[in-house]
């Protein structure tokens, strides 16, 4: 068994999500084989040969027979890379949403879904007053039709508008 671990250790590096590298003795299979039960242990796995890496959730246990002898080790490995990336993206979005720039988010029907605090400070509208309304509520009368046409072209082409 030690030979198998060492071959994998030549190819893969396992670390905690904080970056602490695990020794082979700390790997999930080694821990389960020593009798430890694991549940949702999240680790970063990196292929040291090609640089590929992902985040996986490991679980495992030993199944014993009636007299307590180990019959089999059951190990579960789930690739949670996409879920973790989505969590990171949500945290980034939450931080950027509370930026110093005014942000308004609308749906496909052109209803305001959410505004940030910079928006409420700039416009004077609270979120409670503006959510559910049309952005046209903000028309000042100072911009001509060409301005709005260019604005909507930008929004439709890129999904956003700055300025």
VODO-673657 format. One record per residue (C-alpha): residue in three letters; chain; y, x, z. Coordinates in steps of 0.001 Angstrom, whole numbers, plus 524288, in hexadecimal, padded with zeros to 5 digits. Layout:
N
+-----+---+-------+-------+-------+
|   r | c |    py |    px |    pz |
+-----+---+-------+-------+-------+
| ala | A |     Y |     X |     Z |
...
+-----+---+-------+-------+-------+
//
This chain:
163
+-----+---+-------+-------+-------+
|   r | c |    py |    px |    pz |
+-----+---+-------+-------+-------+
| unk | A | 80000 | 80000 | 80000 |
| unk | A | 8096F | 80B12 | 8033A |
| unk | A | 80783 | 81083 | 7F574 |
| unk | A | 80BBA | 8037C | 7EF77 |
| unk | A | 81808 | 80306 | 7F7DF |
| unk | A | 81BA3 | 810DF | 7F40B |
| unk | A | 81A44 | 80DBF | 7E58A |
| unk | A | 8234C | 80207 | 7E716 |
| unk | A | 82C9C | 80A3B | 7EF4A |
| unk | A | 82DC5 | 813A4 | 7E3D1 |
| unk | A | 832AF | 8085B | 7DB77 |
| unk | A | 8396D | 7FECE | 7E4A5 |
| unk | A | 84381 | 7FFEE | 7EF55 |
| unk | A | 844DE | 7F4F0 | 7F934 |
| unk | A | 850F9 | 7F346 | 8016C |
| unk | A | 8577D | 7E91A | 809E1 |
| unk | A | 862B7 | 7E16C | 8041A |
| unk | A | 86BA0 | 7EA75 | 80BEF |
| unk | A | 86634 | 7F626 | 80473 |
| unk | A | 85D55 | 7FC01 | 80EE5 |
| unk | A | 851BE | 801F9 | 807AB |
| unk | A | 8444A | 7FE66 | 80CE9 |
| unk | A | 83956 | 807FA | 80EED |
| unk | A | 82C09 | 80453 | 80964 |
| unk | A | 827CD | 800B9 | 81743 |
| unk | A | 832D3 | 7F6A2 | 81795 |
| unk | A | 82F03 | 7F02D | 80AC6 |
| unk | A | 82ACF | 7E1DC | 80BFE |
| unk | A | 81C82 | 7E40A | 80856 |
| unk | A | 81B21 | 7EF19 | 81227 |
| unk | A | 82100 | 7E6A1 | 81CD1 |
| unk | A | 81810 | 7DB27 | 819AB |
| unk | A | 80C1D | 7E40B | 81978 |
| unk | A | 80FD3 | 7E861 | 82739 |
| unk | A | 80F49 | 7DA1E | 82B65 |
| unk | A | 81D99 | 7D654 | 82A77 |
| unk | A | 820F3 | 7C90A | 824BA |
| unk | A | 82CB9 | 7C92F | 81BB5 |
| unk | A | 83519 | 7BDE0 | 8175D |
| unk | A | 8404D | 7BEA8 | 80D96 |
| unk | A | 842C2 | 7CD2E | 80F23 |
| unk | A | 84D4B | 7CFFD | 804F7 |
| unk | A | 84CF2 | 7DD87 | 7FEFA |
| unk | A | 852B5 | 7E49F | 7F365 |
| unk | A | 8484F | 7EA69 | 7EA6C |
| unk | A | 84C31 | 7F520 | 7E104 |
| unk | A | 8441E | 7FB8E | 7D66C |
| unk | A | 847D8 | 809D1 | 7D7E3 |
| unk | A | 84337 | 80CF2 | 7CA1A |
| unk | A | 84BC7 | 803B0 | 7C248 |
| unk | A | 855DE | 7FF21 | 7CC3B |
| unk | A | 851E0 | 7F0C3 | 7CBCE |
| unk | A | 85407 | 7E9CB | 7D8B5 |
| unk | A | 8530A | 7DC56 | 7DE78 |
| unk | A | 85315 | 7D525 | 7EB5D |
| unk | A | 84653 | 7CF6C | 7F02F |
| unk | A | 841F1 | 7C733 | 7FB99 |
| unk | A | 83524 | 7CBBB | 80190 |
| unk | A | 82BDD | 7C455 | 80A53 |
| unk | A | 81E49 | 7C72C | 80EE0 |
| unk | A | 8138D | 7C5AA | 818C4 |
| unk | A | 80577 | 7C93A | 81B68 |
| unk | A | 7FB2D | 7BE81 | 81AE7 |
| unk | A | 7F058 | 7C0A1 | 824B3 |
| unk | A | 7E2B1 | 7BAF3 | 82541 |
| unk | A | 7DD40 | 7B341 | 830D1 |
| unk | A | 7DA96 | 7BF7A | 838C1 |
| unk | A | 7E7C7 | 7C5B4 | 83623 |
| unk | A | 7E466 | 7CF35 | 82B58 |
| unk | A | 7EE22 | 7D063 | 82053 |
| unk | A | 7E99E | 7C9C2 | 813E5 |
| unk | A | 7F564 | 7CB22 | 80B26 |
| unk | A | 803AD | 7CEBA | 80B31 |
| unk | A | 80C6E | 7C4B7 | 804C3 |
| unk | A | 8194D | 7C9D1 | 7FF8A |
| unk | A | 823D5 | 7C1A0 | 7F90B |
| unk | A | 82E7A | 7C7B1 | 7F0CE |
| unk | A | 83977 | 7BF7A | 7EB38 |
| unk | A | 84410 | 7C4B0 | 7E240 |
| unk | A | 850D1 | 7BFC0 | 7E839 |
| unk | A | 859DA | 7C88D | 7E056 |
| unk | A | 8609F | 7BD54 | 7D94C |
| unk | A | 86285 | 7B590 | 7E5D9 |
| unk | A | 8687A | 7C147 | 7ECC4 |
| unk | A | 87168 | 7C3F2 | 7E132 |
| unk | A | 875B3 | 7B5AC | 7E177 |
| unk | A | 878DA | 7B70E | 7F00A |
| unk | A | 880FE | 7C323 | 7ED2D |
| unk | A | 8881B | 7BC2A | 7E226 |
| unk | A | 88B1C | 7B0A5 | 7EB1D |
| unk | A | 890BE | 7B9B6 | 7F576 |
| unk | A | 8991F | 7C067 | 7EB33 |
| unk | A | 89DA3 | 7B344 | 7E5FA |
| unk | A | 8A116 | 7AE99 | 7F3A1 |
| unk | A | 8A92D | 7BACA | 7F647 |
| unk | A | 8B00F | 7BA71 | 7E925 |
| unk | A | 8B2A4 | 7ABD7 | 7EA74 |
| unk | A | 8BAAA | 7AECC | 7F684 |
| unk | A | 8C2E6 | 7B8CD | 7EF48 |
| unk | A | 8D1B2 | 7B938 | 7EEBB |
| unk | A | 8D152 | 7B302 | 7E121 |
| unk | A | 8D1C7 | 7A442 | 7DFB8 |
| unk | A | 8C48B | 79F14 | 7DB7C |
| unk | A | 8C107 | 79158 | 7D72C |
| unk | A | 8B341 | 78D8A | 7D30E |
| unk | A | 8B117 | 7817F | 7CA94 |
| unk | A | 8A522 | 77AAC | 7C52E |
| unk | A | 8A22E | 7771C | 7B704 |
| unk | A | 8A967 | 76A29 | 7B8C0 |
| unk | A | 8B5B6 | 771B7 | 7BC78 |
| unk | A | 8B596 | 76DB8 | 7CAC6 |
| unk | A | 8B99A | 7779D | 7D4FF |
| unk | A | 8ADE9 | 77B53 | 7DD59 |
| unk | A | 8B3BE | 785C6 | 7E601 |
| unk | A | 8BFFF | 78DC2 | 7E846 |
| unk | A | 8C236 | 799B3 | 7F09F |
| unk | A | 8CC75 | 79BEB | 7FB17 |
| unk | A | 8D54B | 7A397 | 7F1CB |
| unk | A | 8D580 | 7979C | 7E8E4 |
| unk | A | 8D9B9 | 78EAE | 7F407 |
| unk | A | 8E456 | 79855 | 7F807 |
| unk | A | 8E95C | 799B2 | 7EA14 |
| unk | A | 8E930 | 78B53 | 7E641 |
| unk | A | 8EB3C | 784B9 | 7F34F |
| unk | A | 8DF7A | 77BEC | 7F0DD |
| unk | A | 8D4D6 | 77C0D | 7FB36 |
| unk | A | 8C6B5 | 77BFB | 7F6CB |
| unk | A | 8C56C | 76E09 | 7FBEB |
| unk | A | 8D0C6 | 769A5 | 7F367 |
| unk | A | 8CC50 | 77002 | 7E6BB |
| unk | A | 8BD69 | 7702C | 7E68E |
| unk | A | 8B860 | 765B4 | 7DD4E |
| unk | A | 8C525 | 76522 | 7D5C3 |
| unk | A | 8C863 | 76A48 | 7C82D |
| unk | A | 8CF4A | 77768 | 7C6BE |
| unk | A | 8D990 | 7702F | 7BEBD |
| unk | A | 8DF11 | 76C1D | 7CBE4 |
| unk | A | 8E509 | 779B8 | 7CC1D |
| unk | A | 8ECE7 | 7780B | 7BF88 |
| unk | A | 8FAAD | 77CB5 | 7C1E4 |
| unk | A | 9009F | 7786E | 7B4F6 |
| unk | A | 904AB | 7868E | 7B24E |
| unk | A | 8F9AC | 78970 | 7A88E |
| unk | A | 8F835 | 7843E | 79ACF |
| unk | A | 8EC0B | 77F48 | 793E3 |
| unk | A | 8E93E | 78CB9 | 78DFE |
| unk | A | 8E840 | 79287 | 79BAA |
| unk | A | 8DE14 | 78873 | 79FB0 |
| unk | A | 8D6B3 | 789D9 | 792EC |
| unk | A | 8D5AA | 798A2 | 794FB |
| unk | A | 8D1E4 | 79687 | 7A343 |
| unk | A | 8C6CD | 78D30 | 79FC5 |
| unk | A | 8C20D | 79607 | 794D0 |
| unk | A | 8C112 | 7A124 | 79EB1 |
| unk | A | 8B9FF | 79889 | 7A880 |
| unk | A | 8B085 | 7934C | 79E4C |
| unk | A | 8ADF4 | 7A0CB | 7986E |
| unk | A | 8ACA4 | 7A8D3 | 7A4DD |
| unk | A | 8AAA0 | 79F03 | 7AFD4 |
| unk | A | 8B715 | 7A30A | 7B6BC |
| unk | A | 8C5AF | 7A4F8 | 7B54D |
| unk | A | 8CEA0 | 7AE84 | 7BC1C |
| unk | A | 8DD38 | 7AD33 | 7BCF8 |
+-----+---+-------+-------+-------+
//
